Amino acid sequence: MIHNQIPTDIHFMRRALELASLGQGSVSPNPMVGCVIVHNNRIIGEGWHQKYGSWHAEVNAIHSIQEHDLELLPESTVYVTLEPCTHFGKTPPCSDLLIEKKVRRVVIANVDTNPLVGGKGIEKLKNAGIEITTGILEKEARWLNRRFFTFIEKSRPYIILKWAQTADHFIARLDFNSRWISNDWSRRLVHKWRGEEPAIMVGTTTAQYDNPRLNVRDWTGEDPVRIVIDRHLRLSPSLHLFDQTQTTLCYNLKKDESREYIQYIKCASESTFLAEMMVDLHQRKIQSVIVEGGSKFLQELILSDLWDEVRVFTSDQTFGTGIAAPAFGGTLIDKISIKKDQLLVFIPVTDSYKQSIYTR
């Protein structure tokens, strides 16, 4: 790479990442991908993967080019946040399209670690005589697609733990009443998150005492798949979770049973319960899960090292006594004030690639 190309490559890759992020909540289990096509430092086309099963970013970017600019493609550079695919899925391979259009150069942020691609796209483009540059804004792109990479590399969903706690670190009163610790704006943000993740999970106690709906109400977005832990099937069928208004998975130790919107999945034993659940969620192509409680189940996931991100709202109110918030160790990567609430975001200490984005 010519050294003076680097600032230009970063500039246009940053735009590609902005476009990729527009696919949040719509493309899972596919990754979010953005693409920018540049001729002589002028963007002539751009696009992103907009919905699972629809055209990929490269196709949308090429389709966006004005007819009088199509002849410029052989002299253009394509910036794409993830290695172009080589396999036939729901759409044809993007690498073949770039070769067909005879683009001059392709700049890639992340090499795809999916075994179906895994460097094959880059090799195919190189063999066609296309100049390749990789690693531009690599860490930022990997963070954007952290759900995808975790799903591929760890064979489980990306797990986000979320809770609200008082200033004295309680998530509920002794009678399990937790309404309302966080403020209206914080709760609205939570509904936004629900629309961005394919699934949402709660433990037995939270399901019993809070009777949550686990849908998107204060924001626009698709309702996530509901997941409830009910090992011994003690929960009442009259709870909102079982109202059959959206897909619900119930992991338990008693039975396998399928209804129209409710599926009971039996795990073999208590000792393998969490591991079996993760395998099943992976097989169902659920790329990420946001876990909203309760404290006991959250702590179980933390102790089992089954988490990738923690989001904690801390209010200014106190309970004095109650059910303690989970204990964990992590690296603080973000702090946001939401009126009188403080939102803190943590990642595991071992996730160095994420930490490096925030410590440069």
C-alpha positions as CSV (number, residue, x, y, z in Angstrom):
1,M,0.0,0.0,0.0
2,I,1.2,3.5,-0.9
3,H,1.5,5.4,2.4
4,N,-0.4,8.4,1.2
5,Q,-3.4,6.2,0.4
6,I,-4.0,5.4,4.1
7,P,-5.8,8.6,5.1
8,T,-8.0,8.3,2.0
9,D,-8.8,4.7,2.7
10,I,-9.7,5.4,6.3
11,H,-12.0,8.2,5.2
12,F,-14.0,6.1,2.8
13,M,-14.0,3.0,5.1
14,R,-15.4,5.1,7.9
15,R,-18.3,6.0,5.6
16,A,-18.7,2.3,4.7
17,L,-18.9,1.5,8.5
18,E,-21.6,4.2,8.9
19,L,-23.6,2.6,6.2
20,A,-23.1,-0.9,7.6
21,S,-24.5,0.2,11.0
22,L,-27.9,1.0,9.3
23,G,-28.5,-2.7,9.1
24,Q,-28.6,-3.1,12.9
25,G,-31.6,-5.2,13.9
26,S,-32.5,-6.2,10.3
27,V,-29.8,-8.5,8.9
28,S,-29.1,-11.1,11.6
29,P,-27.8,-13.8,11.4
30,N,-25.9,-12.2,8.6
31,P,-23.2,-9.5,9.4
32,M,-23.8,-5.8,8.9
33,V,-21.9,-4.7,5.8
34,G,-21.4,-1.4,4.1
35,C,-19.9,-0.6,0.7
36,V,-18.6,2.6,-0.9
37,I,-17.4,2.8,-4.5
38,V,-15.0,5.7,-5.2
39,H,-13.5,7.1,-8.4
40,N,-10.8,9.8,-8.2
41,N,-11.9,10.5,-4.6
42,R,-15.5,10.9,-5.5
43,I,-18.2,8.5,-4.3
44,I,-20.1,7.2,-7.3
45,G,-22.0,4.5,-5.4
46,E,-22.8,3.3,-1.9
47,G,-25.0,0.7,-0.2
48,W,-25.5,-1.6,2.8
49,H,-27.0,-4.9,3.5
50,Q,-30.5,-3.8,4.5
51,K,-32.4,-7.0,5.4
52,Y,-31.6,-10.7,5.9
53,G,-32.2,-12.5,2.6
54,S,-32.0,-9.4,0.5
55,W,-29.1,-8.1,-1.7
56,H,-25.7,-7.6,-0.1
57,A,-23.9,-4.3,0.3
58,E,-21.8,-4.6,-2.8
59,V,-24.8,-5.3,-5.0
60,N,-26.8,-2.3,-3.5
61,A,-23.8,-0.1,-4.0
62,I,-23.4,-1.0,-7.7
63,H,-27.1,-0.6,-8.2
64,S,-26.9,2.9,-6.8
65,I,-24.4,4.1,-9.4
66,Q,-25.8,6.5,-12.0
67,E,-25.9,5.1,-15.5
68,H,-23.3,7.6,-16.8
69,D,-20.9,6.6,-14.1
70,L,-21.0,2.8,-14.7
71,E,-18.2,3.0,-17.2
72,L,-15.9,4.2,-14.3
73,L,-16.1,0.9,-12.4
74,P,-12.9,-0.5,-13.9
75,E,-11.0,2.5,-12.6
76,S,-12.7,2.6,-9.2
77,T,-11.9,1.4,-5.7
78,V,-14.5,-0.5,-3.7
79,Y,-14.5,-0.1,0.1
80,V,-16.3,-2.9,1.9
81,T,-16.4,-3.6,5.6
82,L,-16.3,-7.4,5.3
83,E,-14.6,-9.7,2.8
84,P,-16.9,-10.3,-0.2
85,C,-18.6,-13.7,-0.1
86,T,-17.8,-16.5,-2.5
87,H,-20.7,-18.9,-1.8
88,F,-24.3,-19.1,-3.0
89,G,-26.7,-18.4,-0.1
90,K,-29.9,-16.5,-0.4
91,T,-28.1,-14.3,-3.0
92,P,-25.2,-14.9,-5.5
93,P,-21.5,-14.4,-4.5
94,C,-20.5,-10.7,-4.3
95,S,-16.9,-11.6,-5.3
96,D,-18.2,-12.8,-8.7
97,L,-20.0,-9.5,-9.2
98,L,-16.9,-7.4,-8.5
99,I,-14.9,-9.5,-10.9
100,E,-17.6,-9.2,-13.5
101,K,-17.6,-5.4,-13.2
102,K,-13.7,-5.5,-13.4
103,V,-13.2,-3.1,-10.5
104,R,-9.6,-2.0,-10.1
105,R,-9.1,-2.3,-6.3
106,V,-11.0,-3.6,-3.3
107,V,-10.3,-2.3,0.2
108,I,-11.5,-4.6,3.0
109,A,-11.8,-3.9,6.8
110,N,-12.3,-7.5,8.1
111,V,-11.4,-10.9,6.7
112,D,-14.4,-13.1,7.2
113,T,-13.8,-15.9,9.7
114,N,-16.9,-17.8,8.5
115,P,-15.5,-21.1,7.1
116,L,-17.8,-20.6,4.1
117,V,-15.7,-17.6,3.1
118,G,-12.5,-17.5,5.2
119,G,-10.1,-15.7,2.8
120,K,-11.6,-17.4,-0.3
121,G,-13.2,-14.1,-1.4
122,I,-9.8,-12.3,-1.2
123,E,-8.0,-15.1,-3.1
124,K,-10.7,-15.1,-5.8
125,L,-10.4,-11.4,-6.3
126,K,-6.6,-11.5,-6.4
127,N,-6.6,-14.3,-8.9
128,A,-8.8,-12.1,-11.1
129,G,-6.1,-9.4,-11.0
130,I,-7.9,-7.0,-8.6
131,E,-5.6,-5.1,-6.1
132,I,-6.5,-6.0,-2.5
133,T,-5.9,-4.0,0.7
134,T,-7.1,-5.4,4.1
135,G,-7.1,-4.3,7.7
136,I,-8.4,-0.7,7.2
137,L,-10.3,0.2,10.4
138,E,-10.2,-3.5,11.2
139,K,-10.9,-3.1,14.9
140,E,-13.8,-0.7,14.5
141,A,-15.4,-3.1,11.9
142,R,-14.9,-6.1,14.1
143,W,-16.6,-4.2,17.0
144,L,-19.5,-3.3,14.8
145,N,-19.9,-7.0,13.9
146,R,-19.1,-8.4,17.3
147,R,-22.3,-10.4,17.4
148,F,-21.5,-12.0,14.1
149,F,-17.9,-12.8,15.0
150,T,-18.8,-14.2,18.4
151,F,-21.5,-16.4,16.8
152,I,-19.0,-17.8,14.2
153,E,-16.0,-18.1,16.4
154,K,-17.5,-19.3,19.7
155,S,-20.5,-21.2,18.3
156,R,-22.9,-19.3,20.5
157,P,-24.9,-16.1,20.5
158,Y,-23.3,-12.8,21.6
159,I,-24.7,-12.3,25.1
160,I,-25.6,-8.9,26.5
161,L,-26.5,-8.7,30.2
162,K,-28.6,-5.8,31.2
163,W,-30.0,-4.6,34.5
164,A,-31.0,-1.5,36.4
165,Q,-29.8,-1.0,40.0
166,T,-30.2,1.6,42.8
167,A,-27.4,3.8,44.0
168,D,-26.8,1.2,46.8
169,H,-26.6,-1.6,44.3
170,F,-30.0,-3.4,44.6
171,I,-32.0,-4.5,41.6
172,A,-35.2,-5.2,43.4
173,R,-36.8,-5.0,46.9
174,L,-37.0,-8.1,49.1
175,D,-40.5,-8.9,47.7
176,F,-38.9,-8.9,44.2
177,N,-40.6,-5.6,43.2
178,S,-38.3,-3.7,40.9
179,R,-40.6,-1.1,39.4
180,W,-39.3,1.4,38.6
181,I,-35.6,1.8,39.3
182,S,-34.6,3.5,36.0
183,N,-36.3,6.5,34.5
184,D,-38.5,6.8,31.5
185,W,-35.7,7.7,29.1
186,S,-33.6,4.7,30.1
187,R,-36.6,2.4,29.7
188,R,-37.1,3.8,26.2
189,L,-33.5,3.1,25.3
190,V,-34.0,-0.5,26.5
191,H,-36.9,-0.9,24.0
192,K,-34.7,0.4,21.3
193,W,-32.2,-2.3,22.2
194,R,-34.9,-4.9,22.1
195,G,-35.6,-4.0,18.5
196,E,-31.9,-4.4,17.7
197,E,-31.4,-7.9,19.0
198,P,-33.0,-11.1,17.7
199,A,-33.8,-12.5,21.1
200,I,-34.4,-11.5,24.7
201,M,-34.0,-13.8,27.8
202,V,-35.2,-13.9,31.4
203,G,-34.9,-16.3,34.3
204,T,-37.7,-17.9,36.2
205,T,-38.0,-15.5,39.0
206,T,-38.2,-12.4,36.8
207,A,-40.8,-14.1,34.6
208,Q,-42.9,-15.0,37.8
209,Y,-42.7,-11.7,39.6
210,D,-42.4,-9.1,36.8
211,N,-44.7,-10.9,34.3
212,P,-42.9,-9.1,31.4
213,R,-44.1,-8.9,27.8
214,L,-40.5,-8.6,26.4
215,N,-41.7,-6.9,23.3
216,V,-40.9,-3.5,21.6
217,R,-43.3,-0.8,22.8
218,D,-41.6,2.5,23.2
219,W,-39.7,2.3,19.9
220,T,-40.1,1.1,16.4
221,G,-38.7,-2.4,15.7
222,E,-39.5,-6.1,15.4
223,D,-40.3,-8.0,18.6
224,P,-37.4,-10.3,19.5
225,V,-37.8,-14.0,20.1
226,R,-38.6,-14.5,23.8
227,I,-36.5,-16.9,25.8
228,V,-37.5,-18.0,29.3
229,I,-35.7,-20.3,31.7
230,D,-38.1,-22.6,33.6
231,R,-36.2,-25.7,34.5
232,H,-39.0,-27.4,36.4
233,L,-42.0,-25.9,34.5
234,R,-43.3,-24.0,37.5
235,L,-44.4,-20.9,35.6
236,S,-48.1,-20.2,35.1
237,P,-49.3,-20.5,31.5
238,S,-51.3,-17.3,32.1
239,L,-48.1,-15.2,32.1
240,H,-47.6,-12.7,29.2
241,L,-44.6,-14.8,28.0
242,F,-47.0,-17.6,27.0
243,D,-49.7,-15.5,25.3
244,Q,-48.6,-16.6,21.9
245,T,-48.2,-13.1,20.5
246,Q,-44.6,-13.7,19.6
247,T,-42.2,-16.7,19.3
248,T,-41.2,-18.0,22.8
249,L,-38.6,-20.6,23.6
250,C,-38.8,-22.2,27.1
251,Y,-35.7,-24.2,28.2
252,N,-36.4,-26.8,30.8
253,L,-35.5,-30.2,32.2
254,K,-38.9,-31.8,31.7
255,K,-40.2,-31.9,28.2
256,D,-39.9,-31.2,24.5
257,E,-43.1,-29.8,23.0
258,S,-44.0,-27.5,20.1
259,R,-47.0,-25.3,19.8
260,E,-47.7,-22.5,17.2
261,Y,-45.6,-19.8,18.9
262,I,-44.2,-21.6,22.0
263,Q,-41.5,-24.3,22.0
264,Y,-40.4,-26.2,25.0
265,I,-36.8,-27.4,24.7
266,K,-35.7,-30.1,27.1
267,C,-32.1,-30.1,28.3
268,A,-30.6,-33.3,29.5
269,S,-29.3,-32.3,32.9
270,E,-28.7,-29.3,35.3
271,S,-24.9,-29.6,34.9
272,T,-25.1,-29.2,31.1
273,F,-28.2,-26.9,31.0
274,L,-26.5,-23.7,29.9
275,A,-24.1,-25.4,27.4
276,E,-27.0,-27.3,25.8
277,M,-29.0,-24.1,25.6
278,M,-26.2,-22.2,23.8
279,V,-25.8,-25.1,21.3
280,D,-29.5,-25.0,20.6
281,L,-29.6,-21.2,20.2
282,H,-26.6,-21.4,17.8
283,Q,-28.4,-24.1,15.7
284,R,-31.4,-21.8,15.5
285,K,-29.1,-19.1,14.2
286,I,-29.9,-16.7,17.0
287,Q,-26.9,-14.4,16.7
288,S,-27.3,-12.4,19.9
289,V,-29.4,-12.3,23.1
290,I,-30.0,-9.6,25.6
291,V,-30.6,-10.9,29.1
292,E,-32.8,-8.8,31.4
293,G,-32.7,-10.8,34.6
294,G,-33.0,-11.8,37.3
295,S,-30.1,-11.4,39.5
296,K,-29.6,-15.1,40.2
297,F,-29.7,-16.0,36.5
298,L,-27.4,-13.1,35.5
299,Q,-24.9,-14.2,38.1
300,E,-25.0,-17.8,36.8
301,L,-24.1,-16.6,33.3
302,I,-21.3,-14.4,34.7
303,L,-19.8,-17.3,36.7
304,S,-20.1,-19.5,33.6
305,D,-18.2,-16.9,31.6
306,L,-21.2,-16.7,29.2
307,W,-21.3,-12.9,28.6
308,D,-19.8,-10.5,26.2
309,E,-21.2,-7.1,27.3
310,V,-22.8,-5.7,30.5
311,R,-25.1,-2.7,30.4
312,V,-26.0,-1.3,33.8
313,F,-28.3,1.5,34.6
314,T,-27.7,3.1,38.0
315,S,-30.4,5.4,39.4
316,D,-30.1,8.0,42.2
317,Q,-32.6,6.3,44.4
318,T,-31.8,3.9,47.2
319,F,-33.5,0.9,48.8
320,G,-31.4,0.3,51.9
321,T,-32.0,-3.4,51.6
322,G,-33.2,-5.7,48.9
323,I,-31.9,-8.2,46.2
324,A,-28.3,-7.4,45.4
325,A,-27.2,-6.7,41.8
326,P,-24.9,-9.2,40.2
327,A,-21.1,-9.0,40.9
328,F,-18.7,-9.2,38.0
329,G,-15.3,-7.9,36.8
330,G,-15.0,-6.1,33.5
331,T,-13.5,-3.2,31.7
332,L,-15.6,0.0,31.5
333,I,-15.8,1.2,27.9
334,D,-18.6,3.7,28.0
335,K,-20.5,5.9,30.5
336,I,-23.6,7.9,29.5
337,S,-25.8,10.2,31.6
338,I,-29.5,9.7,31.0
339,K,-31.1,12.4,33.1
340,K,-30.3,11.2,36.7
341,D,-29.5,7.7,35.6
342,Q,-26.0,6.6,34.7
343,L,-25.5,3.9,32.0
344,L,-22.2,2.0,32.3
345,V,-21.1,-0.5,29.6
346,F,-18.5,-3.1,30.3
347,I,-16.7,-5.9,28.4
348,P,-14.7,-8.8,29.7
349,V,-11.1,-7.9,30.6
350,T,-9.8,-10.5,28.1
351,D,-11.5,-8.9,25.1
352,S,-8.4,-7.0,24.1
353,Y,-9.5,-6.2,20.5
354,K,-12.5,-4.3,21.9
355,Q,-10.5,-2.6,24.6
356,S,-8.0,-1.3,22.0
357,I,-10.7,0.7,20.3
358,Y,-11.2,2.7,23.4
359,T,-7.7,3.0,24.7
360,R,-5.8,4.3,21.6
